[in-house]
């Protein structure tokens, strides 16, 4: 596809359930980022993948959060035992060098 | 680690100039970016500046960089209601290094 895609666009879940969010980066982009954006707030860095290097997980807020990426393609962000404070828009971005291209985000609502 | 700071909110009257400020800590930053997030939309690159430049102008936008003080600003001349958005500052060292975002400044334009 032409841009970064994310699925699902919206996810409503119950507290305590696990959720998996998916990101399809632009083909050829070696870098992939996950961010969280709470309502009306700024970007919160979660994790960064660059090629085959070890990911930078310094932004993950707790061990309930994990992410994987297969080579330079799809990435999944998994949140286990979701809590209400996990409700946010989760944004994925990819880049080759420099400019990041953002996906439309997944809006997660934890009831 | 790298840190990028912005004020959270700015309110201006339509027709006035807006100045959004950003400070960063990484002295090896090579690229400084401004991204824009319009209500309900994704983030898109607005403009960027190389660290060997002091200023960059693009129509109503002027980017000023004070590398000594690690201070970046975005000036929007003749601010319009359509400029209402969240503006994010970001810095990177180029190549395959991680780009770090500020938390964003919400610009409100009063008609």
Backbone of each chain as ProteinMPNN parsed JSONL, in Angstrom:
{"seq_chain_A": "XXXXXXXXXXXXXXXXXXXXXXXXXXXXXXXXXXXXXXXXXXXXXXXXXXXXXXXXXXXXXXXXXXXXXXXXXXXXXXXXXXXXXXXXXXXXXXXXXXXXXXXXXXXXXXX", "coords_chain_A": {"N_chain_A": [[0.82, -1.203, 0.0], [0.209, 2.393, -0.177], [0.663, 3.886, 2.083], [1.222, 3.918, 5.69], [-0.491, 1.441, 7.384], [-2.927, 0.569, 9.864], [-4.429, -1.757, 12.07], [-6.929, -3.06, 14.329], [-9.072, -0.226, 13.414], [-10.573, 0.727, 15.425], [-10.944, -0.416, 18.749], [-12.711, -1.966, 21.235], [-12.582, -3.115, 24.455], [-12.792, -5.287, 27.325], [-11.814, -4.628, 30.657], [-8.918, -6.286, 31.754], [-8.71, -8.072, 29.673], [-6.684, -9.288, 26.915], [-5.144, -7.489, 24.214], [-4.341, -7.102, 20.741], [-2.58, -5.171, 18.541], [-2.074, -4.072, 15.209], [0.422, -3.166, 12.811], [1.193, -2.139, 9.582], [3.93, -1.287, 7.891], [5.329, 1.138, 5.554], [6.566, -0.236, 2.587], [9.959, -1.158, 2.499], [10.776, 0.573, 4.448], [12.938, 0.77, 7.084], [12.794, 1.484, 9.723], [10.573, 1.457, 12.516], [8.092, 2.751, 14.593], [6.243, 2.81, 17.652], [3.72, 4.69, 19.25], [1.885, 6.226, 21.925], [-1.086, 8.035, 22.369], [-2.885, 9.802, 24.505], [-6.18, 11.08, 25.081], [-6.412, 14.331, 23.967], [-3.794, 14.833, 24.581], [-0.171, 14.736, 24.259], [2.337, 12.997, 22.239], [3.479, 9.85, 23.277], [6.299, 8.049, 23.434], [6.745, 4.619, 22.754], [8.067, 2.206, 21.69], [10.82, 1.291, 19.523], [11.861, 0.042, 16.469], [14.601, -0.891, 14.471], [15.637, -2.062, 11.591], [17.423, -5.053, 11.838], [18.365, -4.688, 14.344], [18.484, -4.761, 17.974], [15.426, -3.953, 19.536], [14.473, -0.68, 20.783], [13.158, -0.482, 23.76], [12.556, 1.347, 25.66], [10.418, 3.022, 26.225], [8.177, 1.563, 26.925], [5.46, 1.25, 29.101], [4.913, -0.648, 31.092], [5.365, -4.12, 32.068], [3.243, -5.318, 30.92], [3.021, -4.575, 28.389], [4.123, -5.346, 25.134], [5.987, -5.782, 22.095], [6.418, -6.883, 18.75], [8.331, -7.416, 15.797], [8.559, -8.605, 12.565], [11.302, -9.035, 10.775], [11.577, -6.537, 8.401], [8.944, -5.906, 8.243], [5.59, -6.333, 9.106], [4.368, -5.222, 12.313], [3.381, -6.049, 15.626], [1.659, -4.873, 18.447], [1.186, -5.779, 21.683], [-1.012, -5.762, 24.382], [-1.352, -6.88, 27.534], [-3.78, -8.022, 29.9], [-5.51, -5.691, 30.047], [-5.977, -2.329, 31.245], [-8.02, 0.407, 32.411], [-6.638, 2.775, 32.13], [-5.154, 2.314, 29.913], [-6.536, 3.116, 27.758], [-6.497, 4.844, 24.787], [-5.182, 6.412, 21.782], [-3.288, 4.471, 19.661], [-0.462, 4.919, 17.883], [1.343, 4.179, 14.954], [4.409, 4.507, 13.23], [6.509, 4.695, 10.349], [9.773, 4.797, 8.873], [12.373, 5.517, 6.499], [14.855, 6.987, 6.264], [15.044, 9.69, 8.366], [12.228, 11.573, 7.84], [9.195, 10.65, 9.405], [6.447, 8.582, 8.689], [3.143, 8.478, 9.469], [0.667, 6.189, 10.614], [-2.965, 5.866, 10.67], [-3.748, 5.244, 13.196], [-4.895, 3.278, 16.038], [-7.748, 3.299, 17.886], [-8.118, 2.604, 21.151], [-10.331, 1.455, 23.544], [-10.891, 0.786, 26.845], [-13.097, -0.803, 28.817]], "CA_chain_A": [[0.0, 0.0, 0.0], [0.917, 3.648, -0.32], [1.0, 4.477, 3.368], [1.228, 3.044, 6.856], [-1.844, 1.057, 7.775], [-3.051, -0.014, 11.183], [-5.711, -2.418, 12.307], [-8.164, -2.448, 13.842], [-9.102, 1.228, 13.586], [-11.153, 0.916, 16.75], [-11.036, -1.639, 19.526], [-13.29, -1.82, 22.56], [-12.331, -4.351, 25.181], [-13.087, -5.247, 28.753], [-10.653, -4.62, 31.556], [-8.37, -7.609, 32.041], [-8.501, -8.841, 28.437], [-5.501, -8.961, 26.118], [-5.432, -6.971, 22.873], [-3.219, -7.1, 19.812], [-2.723, -4.121, 17.534], [-1.196, -4.398, 14.096], [0.911, -2.061, 11.986], [1.852, -2.487, 8.314], [4.693, -0.095, 7.5], [5.586, 1.339, 4.127], [7.57, -1.179, 2.118], [11.31, -0.603, 2.392], [11.112, 1.37, 5.63], [13.604, -0.093, 8.058], [12.465, 1.91, 11.086], [9.163, 1.426, 12.886], [7.863, 3.285, 15.935], [4.922, 2.818, 18.269], [3.469, 5.769, 20.188], [0.558, 6.278, 22.531], [-1.569, 9.403, 22.524], [-4.109, 9.873, 25.275], [-7.095, 12.114, 24.596], [-6.023, 15.717, 24.201], [-2.416, 14.926, 25.05], [0.875, 14.599, 23.263], [2.845, 11.678, 21.886], [4.285, 9.135, 24.263], [7.069, 7.017, 22.753], [6.665, 3.288, 23.358], [9.109, 1.278, 21.253], [11.418, 1.625, 18.231], [12.557, -1.026, 15.762], [15.429, -0.438, 13.354], [16.221, -3.209, 10.897], [17.597, -6.263, 12.642], [18.937, -4.336, 15.643], [17.609, -4.97, 19.128], [14.521, -2.811, 19.653], [14.551, 0.23, 21.925], [11.897, -0.674, 24.477], [12.635, 2.197, 26.837], [9.172, 3.731, 26.477], [7.071, 0.697, 27.327], [5.116, 1.684, 30.463], [4.916, -1.755, 32.05], [5.623, -5.414, 31.42], [2.03, -5.793, 30.233], [3.164, -4.13, 26.996], [5.208, -5.944, 24.369], [5.832, -5.597, 20.655], [7.28, -7.695, 17.903], [8.375, -7.066, 14.381], [9.184, -9.639, 11.754], [12.172, -8.425, 9.769], [11.246, -5.138, 8.151], [7.546, -5.849, 7.82], [4.513, -6.095, 10.054], [4.631, -5.216, 13.744], [2.212, -6.147, 16.493], [1.784, -4.378, 19.822], [0.291, -6.56, 22.532], [-1.227, -5.272, 25.738], [-1.972, -7.943, 28.324], [-4.54, -7.632, 31.116], [-5.714, -4.257, 29.837], [-6.512, -1.481, 32.303], [-8.718, 1.56, 31.852], [-5.676, 3.827, 31.763], [-4.554, 1.993, 28.613], [-7.376, 3.723, 26.723], [-5.727, 5.866, 24.058], [-4.923, 6.089, 20.381], [-1.948, 3.925, 19.483], [0.008, 5.316, 16.564], [2.524, 3.538, 14.4], [5.065, 5.293, 12.186], [7.682, 4.052, 9.765], [10.64, 5.701, 8.125], [13.613, 4.954, 5.962], [15.795, 7.888, 6.914], [14.469, 11.009, 8.593], [10.793, 11.799, 8.037], [8.345, 9.529, 9.789], [5.114, 8.552, 8.096], [2.282, 7.942, 10.507], [-0.586, 5.542, 10.307], [-4.141, 6.559, 11.199], [-3.913, 4.924, 14.608], [-5.942, 2.408, 16.578], [-8.331, 3.871, 19.107], [-8.405, 1.538, 22.113], [-11.165, 1.826, 24.687], [-10.974, -0.282, 27.824], [-14.268, -0.534, 29.673]], "C_chain_A": [[0.85, 1.247, 0.0], [1.369, 4.209, 1.015], [1.059, 3.428, 4.458], [-0.222, 2.697, 7.197], [-1.823, 0.391, 9.137], [-4.418, -0.677, 11.305], [-5.747, -2.994, 13.716], [-8.118, -0.933, 13.984], [-9.665, 1.579, 14.959], [-11.215, -0.43, 17.453], [-11.609, -1.298, 20.898], [-13.121, -3.149, 23.264], [-12.688, -4.172, 26.647], [-11.791, -5.276, 29.551], [-10.224, -6.057, 31.844], [-8.121, -8.461, 30.802], [-7.198, -8.417, 27.773], [-5.944, -8.409, 24.763], [-4.148, -6.983, 22.051], [-3.51, -6.082, 18.722], [-1.681, -4.352, 16.445], [-0.808, -3.153, 13.312], [1.597, -2.636, 10.746], [2.614, -1.257, 7.83], [4.786, 0.038, 5.984], [6.729, 0.409, 3.719], [8.931, -0.503, 1.972], [11.716, 0.253, 3.566], [11.693, 0.454, 6.707], [13.213, 0.251, 9.493], [10.962, 1.874, 11.309], [9.038, 1.847, 14.339], [6.423, 3.022, 16.363], [4.864, 3.963, 19.271], [2.077, 5.593, 20.782], [0.176, 7.746, 22.67], [-2.895, 9.368, 23.255], [-4.906, 11.086, 24.809], [-6.605, 13.495, 24.973], [-4.591, 15.91, 24.64], [-1.425, 14.662, 23.923], [1.269, 13.162, 22.995], [3.694, 11.097, 23.004], [4.983, 7.999, 23.531], [6.955, 5.689, 23.495], [7.859, 2.424, 22.99], [9.558, 1.628, 19.84], [12.156, 0.41, 17.697], [13.372, -0.416, 14.632], [16.112, -1.658, 12.764], [16.266, -4.431, 11.79], [18.226, -5.974, 14.001], [17.957, -4.639, 16.76], [16.711, -3.75, 19.291], [14.801, -1.962, 20.889], [13.196, 0.191, 22.612], [11.745, 0.299, 25.644], [11.337, 2.919, 27.172], [8.005, 2.864, 26.924], [6.737, 0.948, 28.794], [5.108, 0.582, 31.504], [5.17, -3.054, 31.306], [4.361, -6.02, 30.813], [2.106, -5.47, 28.74], [4.338, -4.852, 26.348], [4.942, -5.701, 22.897], [6.825, -6.48, 19.94], [7.258, -7.13, 16.493], [9.129, -8.16, 13.656], [10.0, -8.98, 10.659], [11.871, -6.955, 9.615], [9.8, -5.024, 7.72], [6.647, -5.574, 9.013], [5.012, -6.084, 11.5], [3.312, -5.373, 14.493], [2.568, -5.632, 17.877], [0.742, -5.111, 20.642], [0.212, -5.929, 23.91], [-1.978, -6.368, 26.484], [-2.716, -7.346, 29.516], [-4.818, -6.12, 31.087], [-6.367, -3.579, 31.046], [-7.173, -0.264, 31.66], [-7.746, 2.661, 31.432], [-4.933, 3.525, 30.457], [-5.361, 2.602, 27.461], [-6.646, 4.898, 26.098], [-5.778, 5.525, 22.579], [-3.482, 5.624, 20.28], [-1.533, 4.158, 18.038], [1.269, 4.561, 16.198], [3.1, 4.46, 13.336], [6.227, 4.498, 11.629], [8.506, 5.09, 9.028], [11.808, 4.91, 7.534], [14.765, 5.72, 6.606], [15.075, 9.201, 7.132], [12.967, 11.011, 8.808], [10.057, 10.53, 8.402], [6.985, 9.687, 9.124], [4.208, 7.808, 9.073], [1.073, 7.235, 9.929], [-1.74, 6.291, 10.948], [-4.415, 6.252, 12.67], [-5.0, 3.895, 14.883], [-6.443, 3.043, 17.859], [-8.746, 2.714, 20.015], [-9.214, 2.1, 23.27], [-11.296, 0.615, 25.593], [-12.092, 0.059, 28.797], [-14.08, -1.07, 31.08]], "O_chain_A": [[2.068, 1.177, 0.158], [2.361, 4.936, 1.075], [0.962, 2.228, 4.204], [-1.072, 3.583, 7.285], [-0.85, -0.258, 9.52], [-5.41, -0.228, 10.731], [-4.706, -3.378, 14.25], [-7.204, -0.407, 14.619], [-9.292, 2.581, 15.569], [-11.501, -1.455, 16.834], [-11.073, -0.461, 21.624], [-13.479, -4.195, 22.722], [-12.862, -3.055, 27.136], [-10.803, -5.885, 29.141], [-11.048, -6.923, 32.136], [-7.404, -9.459, 30.868], [-6.676, -7.332, 28.032], [-6.98, -8.804, 24.23], [-3.04, -6.89, 22.578], [-4.551, -6.129, 18.067], [-0.556, -4.771, 16.72], [-1.594, -2.217, 13.166], [2.465, -3.504, 10.845], [1.996, -0.283, 7.401], [4.369, -0.849, 5.24], [7.73, 0.29, 4.425], [9.043, 0.581, 1.399], [12.883, 0.628, 3.681], [11.051, -0.487, 7.173], [13.293, -0.6, 10.379], [10.178, 2.211, 10.422], [9.772, 1.371, 15.206], [5.507, 3.013, 15.54], [5.802, 4.192, 20.036], [1.219, 4.911, 20.222], [0.997, 8.587, 23.037], [-3.911, 8.955, 22.695], [-4.353, 12.009, 24.21], [-6.407, 13.798, 26.149], [-4.2, 17.01, 25.028], [-1.809, 14.399, 22.783], [0.621, 12.226, 23.464], [4.524, 11.787, 23.597], [4.321, 7.077, 23.054], [7.056, 5.646, 24.721], [8.586, 1.958, 23.868], [8.793, 2.186, 19.054], [12.981, -0.18, 18.394], [12.895, 0.467, 13.919], [17.039, -2.216, 13.35], [15.273, -4.796, 12.419], [18.58, -6.9, 14.731], [16.754, -4.76, 16.532], [17.19, -2.62, 19.194], [15.296, -2.454, 21.902], [12.216, 0.749, 22.119], [10.901, 0.098, 26.516], [11.172, 3.385, 28.299], [6.946, 3.389, 27.268], [7.62, 0.871, 29.648], [5.28, 0.859, 32.691], [5.189, -3.088, 30.076], [4.407, -7.114, 30.252], [1.354, -6.019, 27.934], [5.414, -4.958, 26.937], [3.807, -5.446, 22.496], [7.909, -6.782, 20.44], [6.311, -6.47, 16.068], [10.201, -8.586, 14.084], [9.439, -8.425, 9.715], [11.904, -6.204, 10.59], [9.453, -4.151, 6.925], [6.919, -4.689, 9.824], [5.931, -6.816, 11.868], [2.267, -4.894, 14.052], [3.641, -5.919, 18.407], [-0.448, -5.069, 20.329], [1.229, -5.605, 24.524], [-3.094, -6.737, 26.116], [-2.331, -6.311, 30.06], [-4.413, -5.381, 31.984], [-7.182, -4.167, 31.757], [-6.912, 0.053, 30.499], [-8.012, 3.395, 30.48], [-4.181, 4.36, 29.954], [-4.909, 2.597, 26.316], [-6.229, 5.828, 26.79], [-6.332, 4.503, 22.173], [-2.567, 6.297, 20.755], [-2.162, 3.665, 17.102], [2.146, 4.338, 17.032], [2.351, 5.123, 12.617], [6.857, 3.719, 12.344], [7.996, 6.131, 8.614], [12.168, 3.825, 7.99], [15.54, 5.17, 7.388], [14.545, 9.776, 6.182], [12.478, 10.518, 9.824], [10.258, 9.477, 7.798], [6.451, 10.791, 9.017], [4.473, 6.667, 9.449], [0.531, 7.629, 8.896], [-1.523, 7.249, 11.689], [-5.222, 6.927, 13.309], [-5.898, 3.676, 14.07], [-5.679, 3.293, 18.791], [-9.634, 1.937, 19.667], [-8.831, 3.09, 23.893], [-11.753, -0.447, 25.169], [-12.043, 1.067, 29.502], [-14.968, -0.927, 31.92]]}, "seq_chain_B": "XXXXXXXXXXXXXXXXXXXXXXXXXXXXXXXXXXXXXXXXXXXXXXXXXXXXXXXXXXXXXXXXXXXXXXXXXXXXXXXXXXXXXXXXXXXXXXXXXXXXXXXXXXXXXXX", "coords_chain_B": {"N_chain_B": [[19.287, 10.276, 28.243], [17.82, 11.424, 25.11], [15.889, 14.436, 25.149], [12.999, 16.298, 24.527], [11.318, 19.287, 24.75], [8.27, 21.081, 25.009], [5.956, 23.806, 25.301], [2.616, 23.359, 26.445], [0.322, 24.56, 25.426], [-1.037, 27.117, 23.312], [-2.574, 30.15, 22.593], [-3.906, 32.238, 20.13], [-4.966, 35.194, 18.32], [-6.845, 35.312, 15.317], [-5.064, 36.211, 12.418], [-2.93, 37.275, 13.802], [0.592, 36.668, 14.593], [1.933, 33.457, 15.333], [4.048, 31.866, 17.643], [5.737, 29.026, 18.262], [7.547, 27.254, 20.593], [10.454, 25.207, 21.241], [12.632, 23.101, 23.038], [15.64, 21.183, 23.128], [17.822, 18.46, 24.054], [19.891, 16.974, 22.964], [22.991, 17.413, 21.748], [24.052, 16.492, 19.437], [22.148, 16.495, 17.541], [20.957, 16.49, 14.253], [18.926, 16.892, 12.471], [16.014, 18.814, 12.697], [12.609, 18.776, 13.27], [9.26, 19.798, 12.41], [6.048, 18.712, 13.033], [2.581, 18.421, 12.197], [-0.605, 17.98, 13.611], [-3.778, 17.777, 12.773], [-7.141, 18.259, 14.036], [-8.625, 15.145, 14.655], [-7.121, 13.92, 12.711], [-4.17, 12.385, 11.214], [-0.602, 12.598, 12.045], [1.503, 14.784, 10.245], [4.422, 15.641, 8.403], [5.505, 18.951, 8.612], [7.571, 20.833, 8.214], [11.192, 21.002, 8.09], [14.548, 21.413, 9.401], [18.01, 21.624, 8.832], [20.771, 21.151, 11.041], [22.872, 22.839, 10.514], [21.856, 25.169, 9.697], [20.409, 28.413, 10.348], [17.956, 29.484, 9.942], [14.869, 28.886, 8.278], [12.608, 29.501, 5.733], [9.285, 29.156, 4.637], [6.804, 30.05, 2.868], [4.198, 31.036, 4.871], [5.464, 30.076, 7.077], [8.148, 30.157, 9.371], [11.127, 28.859, 10.456], [13.254, 28.928, 13.171], [16.488, 28.328, 14.383], [18.466, 27.992, 17.18], [21.334, 26.82, 17.773], [23.245, 26.822, 19.727], [21.871, 27.32, 22.106], [20.186, 25.219, 21.926], [17.557, 25.525, 20.946], [14.542, 25.684, 19.275], [12.219, 27.17, 17.081], [8.941, 27.747, 15.744], [7.402, 29.876, 13.619], [4.319, 31.151, 12.703], [2.993, 33.13, 10.359], [0.332, 35.553, 10.083], [-1.838, 34.012, 11.253], [-4.315, 31.564, 10.753], [-7.671, 30.219, 11.228], [-7.652, 27.645, 10.328], [-5.157, 26.812, 11.008], [-5.269, 25.822, 13.497], [-4.279, 23.285, 15.552], [-2.299, 20.499, 16.767], [1.086, 20.925, 17.32], [4.106, 19.354, 16.795], [7.405, 19.113, 17.821], [10.464, 17.652, 16.763], [13.509, 15.761, 16.975], [16.511, 14.494, 15.468], [19.432, 12.506, 14.788], [20.005, 11.774, 12.309], [20.616, 9.428, 9.603], [20.19, 6.135, 10.675], [19.299, 6.604, 13.19], [17.219, 6.927, 16.098], [14.348, 9.042, 16.1], [13.279, 11.635, 18.174], [10.371, 12.803, 19.718], [8.737, 15.802, 20.872], [6.178, 16.557, 23.31], [4.164, 17.971, 22.184], [2.429, 20.983, 21.165], [-0.547, 22.561, 21.634], [-2.247, 24.528, 19.459], [-4.485, 27.111, 19.542], [-6.641, 28.983, 17.627], [-8.23, 31.985, 17.733], [-11.15, 33.293, 16.388]], "CA_chain_B": [[18.779, 10.153, 26.903], [17.365, 12.659, 24.476], [14.675, 15.008, 25.702], [12.486, 17.413, 23.729], [10.256, 19.9, 25.547], [7.439, 22.13, 24.4], [4.83, 24.233, 26.113], [1.462, 22.531, 26.094], [-0.833, 25.252, 24.851], [-0.854, 28.49, 22.846], [-3.797, 30.716, 22.034], [-3.651, 33.49, 19.412], [-6.103, 35.702, 17.548], [-6.713, 35.176, 13.862], [-4.344, 37.327, 11.812], [-1.682, 37.513, 14.535], [1.625, 35.649, 14.4], [2.085, 32.448, 16.395], [5.401, 31.354, 17.804], [5.756, 27.799, 19.065], [8.931, 27.027, 20.973], [10.869, 23.838, 21.547], [14.033, 22.947, 23.44], [16.087, 19.795, 23.063], [19.047, 18.285, 24.844], [20.928, 16.229, 22.256], [23.826, 18.347, 21.002], [24.426, 15.915, 18.136], [20.987, 16.532, 16.645], [21.282, 16.946, 12.907], [17.677, 17.296, 11.84], [14.954, 19.24, 13.6], [11.369, 18.666, 12.492], [7.949, 20.203, 12.931], [4.919, 17.951, 12.536], [1.271, 19.007, 12.511], [-1.708, 17.032, 13.759], [-5.056, 18.477, 12.777], [-8.156, 17.511, 14.803], [-9.145, 13.937, 14.037], [-6.279, 13.475, 11.593], [-2.856, 11.872, 11.589], [0.518, 13.534, 12.035], [2.195, 14.939, 8.96], [5.575, 16.535, 8.45], [5.223, 20.311, 8.17], [8.822, 21.368, 7.718], [12.345, 20.56, 8.865], [15.715, 22.251, 9.214], [19.277, 20.991, 9.166], [21.39, 21.828, 12.181], [23.85, 23.838, 10.079], [21.096, 26.347, 9.268], [19.822, 29.215, 11.416], [16.59, 29.854, 9.617], [14.289, 28.364, 7.046], [11.302, 30.117, 5.524], [8.445, 28.484, 3.655], [5.525, 30.78, 2.83], [3.88, 31.676, 6.157], [6.205, 29.409, 8.146], [9.567, 30.463, 9.565], [11.761, 28.05, 11.49], [14.496, 29.495, 13.679], [17.258, 27.387, 15.184], [19.601, 28.474, 17.954], [21.977, 25.56, 18.111], [23.996, 27.01, 20.977], [20.921, 27.167, 23.212], [19.342, 24.062, 21.62], [16.211, 26.073, 20.933], [13.908, 25.684, 17.955], [10.892, 27.795, 17.096], [8.139, 27.765, 14.515], [6.566, 31.062, 13.55], [3.288, 31.126, 11.662], [2.524, 34.487, 10.112], [-1.074, 35.687, 9.678], [-2.429, 32.732, 11.67], [-5.7, 31.34, 10.342], [-8.361, 29.209, 12.036], [-7.218, 26.338, 9.824], [-3.869, 26.458, 11.61], [-5.529, 25.194, 14.796], [-3.784, 21.908, 15.505], [-1.193, 20.247, 17.701], [2.358, 20.997, 16.612], [5.129, 18.558, 17.462], [8.812, 19.294, 17.501], [11.184, 16.379, 16.854], [14.922, 15.876, 16.622], [17.185, 13.253, 15.144], [20.831, 12.664, 14.392], [20.157, 11.355, 10.931], [20.897, 8.017, 9.372], [19.227, 5.186, 11.221], [19.098, 6.867, 14.613], [15.853, 7.193, 16.529], [13.873, 10.419, 16.158], [12.58, 11.865, 19.434], [9.328, 13.827, 19.626], [8.209, 16.503, 22.025], [4.816, 16.129, 23.632], [3.212, 18.709, 21.352], [1.831, 22.246, 21.591], [-1.866, 22.738, 21.027], [-2.468, 25.908, 19.031], [-5.886, 27.487, 19.382], [-6.761, 30.264, 16.929], [-9.519, 32.585, 18.07], [-11.604, 34.115, 15.251]], "C_chain_B": [[18.296, 11.475, 26.356], [16.069, 13.128, 25.113], [14.284, 16.196, 24.843], [11.292, 17.978, 24.482], [9.555, 21.018, 24.794], [6.428, 22.58, 25.443], [3.582, 23.552, 25.579], [0.421, 23.252, 25.256], [-0.464, 26.668, 24.438], [-2.155, 28.962, 22.222], [-3.467, 32.056, 21.374], [-4.917, 33.915, 18.673], [-5.797, 35.563, 16.055], [-6.048, 36.424, 13.295], [-3.045, 37.672, 12.512], [-0.652, 36.456, 14.14], [1.634, 34.707, 15.601], [3.543, 32.051, 16.454], [5.357, 30.172, 18.77], [7.216, 27.454, 19.32], [9.206, 25.587, 21.384], [12.319, 23.872, 22.008], [14.385, 21.467, 23.424], [17.43, 19.682, 23.746], [20.193, 17.653, 24.062], [21.759, 17.16, 21.373], [24.241, 17.796, 19.644], [23.264, 15.87, 17.162], [21.366, 17.148, 15.311], [20.057, 17.507, 12.199], [16.679, 17.685, 12.918], [13.679, 19.347, 12.772], [10.225, 19.363, 13.211], [6.885, 19.376, 12.221], [3.636, 18.64, 12.979], [0.235, 17.903, 12.591], [-2.995, 17.83, 13.853], [-6.084, 17.628, 13.514], [-8.682, 16.315, 14.026], [-8.318, 13.391, 12.908], [-4.932, 12.981, 12.108], [-1.79, 12.946, 11.576], [1.14, 13.579, 10.653], [3.347, 15.915, 9.135], [5.195, 17.887, 7.863], [6.458, 20.923, 7.523], [9.961, 20.806, 8.555], [13.515, 21.485, 8.557], [16.956, 21.437, 9.567], [19.965, 21.799, 10.257], [22.434, 22.86, 11.771], [23.171, 25.107, 9.535], [20.577, 27.093, 10.49], [18.335, 29.45, 11.197], [16.162, 29.161, 8.33], [12.906, 28.977, 6.914], [10.569, 29.388, 4.41], [7.069, 29.104, 3.747], [5.255, 31.408, 4.19], [4.686, 31.106, 7.324], [7.661, 29.866, 8.169], [10.077, 29.608, 10.708], [13.069, 28.721, 11.875], [15.185, 28.471, 14.563], [18.413, 28.107, 15.856], [20.3, 27.237, 18.494], [22.72, 25.65, 19.445], [23.088, 26.77, 22.186], [20.02, 25.947, 23.034], [17.865, 24.463, 21.674], [15.727, 26.184, 19.494], [12.565, 26.385, 18.072], [10.257, 27.733, 15.721], [7.247, 28.995, 14.583], [5.594, 30.919, 12.395], [2.775, 32.54, 11.52], [1.052, 34.462, 9.715], [-1.841, 34.399, 9.993], [-3.909, 32.675, 11.317], [-6.344, 30.27, 11.221], [-7.973, 27.793, 11.59], [-5.862, 25.902, 10.345], [-4.043, 25.821, 12.986], [-5.19, 23.717, 14.708], [-2.82, 21.717, 16.668], [0.084, 20.207, 16.879], [3.421, 20.282, 17.438], [6.502, 18.9, 16.913], [9.487, 17.922, 17.617], [12.631, 16.593, 16.439], [15.5, 14.502, 16.34], [18.603, 13.529, 14.7], [21.073, 12.159, 12.985], [20.477, 9.873, 10.826], [19.811, 7.147, 9.958], [18.99, 5.399, 12.71], [17.648, 7.243, 14.906], [15.557, 8.685, 16.526], [13.038, 10.567, 17.424], [11.609, 13.028, 19.286], [9.125, 14.532, 20.956], [6.767, 16.088, 22.243], [3.76, 16.925, 22.887], [2.695, 19.977, 21.997], [0.503, 22.409, 20.865], [-2.067, 24.215, 20.726], [-3.957, 26.133, 18.824], [-5.927, 28.867, 18.738], [-8.168, 30.799, 17.147], [-9.946, 33.511, 16.932], [-11.778, 35.587, 15.635]], "O_chain_B": [[18.349, 12.506, 27.026], [15.254, 12.321, 25.56], [15.132, 17.008, 24.471], [10.361, 17.246, 24.817], [10.169, 21.785, 24.052], [6.085, 21.828, 26.355], [3.507, 23.209, 24.399], [-0.285, 22.628, 24.464], [0.314, 27.342, 25.113], [-2.762, 28.254, 21.418], [-2.824, 32.91, 21.985], [-5.816, 33.109, 18.434], [-4.654, 35.682, 15.613], [-6.412, 37.548, 13.64], [-2.155, 38.282, 11.918], [-0.967, 35.485, 13.451], [1.376, 35.116, 16.733], [4.198, 31.915, 15.42], [4.988, 30.311, 19.937], [8.019, 27.372, 18.391], [8.312, 24.857, 21.813], [13.14, 24.588, 21.436], [13.537, 20.611, 23.674], [18.101, 20.685, 23.99], [21.351, 17.783, 24.458], [21.267, 17.643, 20.353], [24.727, 18.542, 18.793], [23.37, 15.28, 16.087], [22.013, 18.194, 15.252], [20.144, 18.467, 11.434], [16.516, 16.986, 13.918], [13.679, 19.943, 11.695], [10.217, 19.501, 14.434], [6.819, 19.335, 10.992], [3.602, 19.344, 13.988], [0.198, 17.005, 11.75], [-3.275, 18.473, 14.865], [-5.926, 16.411, 13.61], [-9.129, 16.448, 12.887], [-8.76, 12.483, 12.204], [-4.603, 13.14, 13.283], [-2.039, 14.073, 11.147], [1.286, 12.558, 9.981], [3.266, 16.876, 9.9], [4.638, 17.97, 6.768], [6.391, 21.464, 6.419], [9.73, 20.205, 9.604], [13.486, 22.242, 7.587], [16.934, 20.645, 10.51], [19.752, 23.006, 10.369], [22.843, 23.678, 12.595], [23.827, 25.994, 8.989], [20.334, 26.494, 11.537], [17.563, 29.595, 12.145], [16.964, 28.892, 7.435], [12.123, 28.974, 7.865], [11.15, 29.048, 3.379], [6.263, 28.73, 4.599], [6.037, 32.255, 4.624], [4.593, 31.61, 8.443], [8.319, 29.952, 7.132], [9.52, 29.631, 11.805], [13.89, 29.044, 11.017], [14.546, 27.824, 15.392], [19.234, 28.746, 15.197], [19.917, 26.681, 19.524], [22.808, 24.673, 20.189], [23.474, 26.112, 23.152], [19.182, 25.667, 23.891], [17.05, 23.832, 22.347], [16.419, 26.71, 18.622], [11.853, 26.207, 19.06], [10.931, 27.676, 14.692], [6.435, 29.135, 15.498], [5.979, 30.612, 11.267], [2.187, 33.091, 12.451], [0.574, 33.507, 9.103], [-2.419, 33.778, 9.101], [-4.655, 33.624, 11.557], [-5.644, 29.504, 11.882], [-7.972, 26.861, 12.394], [-5.456, 24.757, 10.149], [-3.076, 25.336, 13.574], [-5.748, 22.989, 13.888], [-2.559, 22.637, 17.443], [0.149, 19.526, 15.856], [3.609, 20.568, 18.621], [6.717, 18.963, 15.702], [9.119, 17.122, 18.477], [12.941, 17.489, 15.654], [15.055, 13.491, 16.883], [18.938, 14.64, 14.288], [22.212, 12.12, 12.519], [20.591, 9.167, 11.829], [18.626, 7.407, 9.75], [18.538, 4.493, 13.41], [16.952, 7.805, 14.061], [16.404, 9.495, 16.902], [12.19, 9.724, 17.716], [11.97, 14.098, 18.795], [9.314, 13.949, 22.023], [6.202, 15.345, 21.44], [2.578, 16.59, 22.95], [2.539, 20.05, 23.216], [0.446, 22.396, 19.636], [-2.058, 25.049, 21.631], [-4.604, 25.44, 18.038], [-5.32, 29.811, 19.244], [-9.159, 30.158, 16.795], [-9.197, 34.41, 16.55], [-12.152, 36.404, 14.793]]}, "name": "protein", "num_of_chains": 2, "seq": "XXXXXXXXXXXXXXXXXXXXXXXXXXXXXXXXXXXXXXXXXXXXXXXXXXXXXXXXXXXXXXXXXXXXXXXXXXXXXXXXXXXXXXXXXXXXXXXXXXXXXXXXXXXXXXXXXXXXXXXXXXXXXXXXXXXXXXXXXXXXXXXXXXXXXXXXXXXXXXXXXXXXXXXXXXXXXXXXXXXXXXXXXXXXXXXXXXXXXXXXXXXXXXXXXXXXXXXXXXXXXX"}
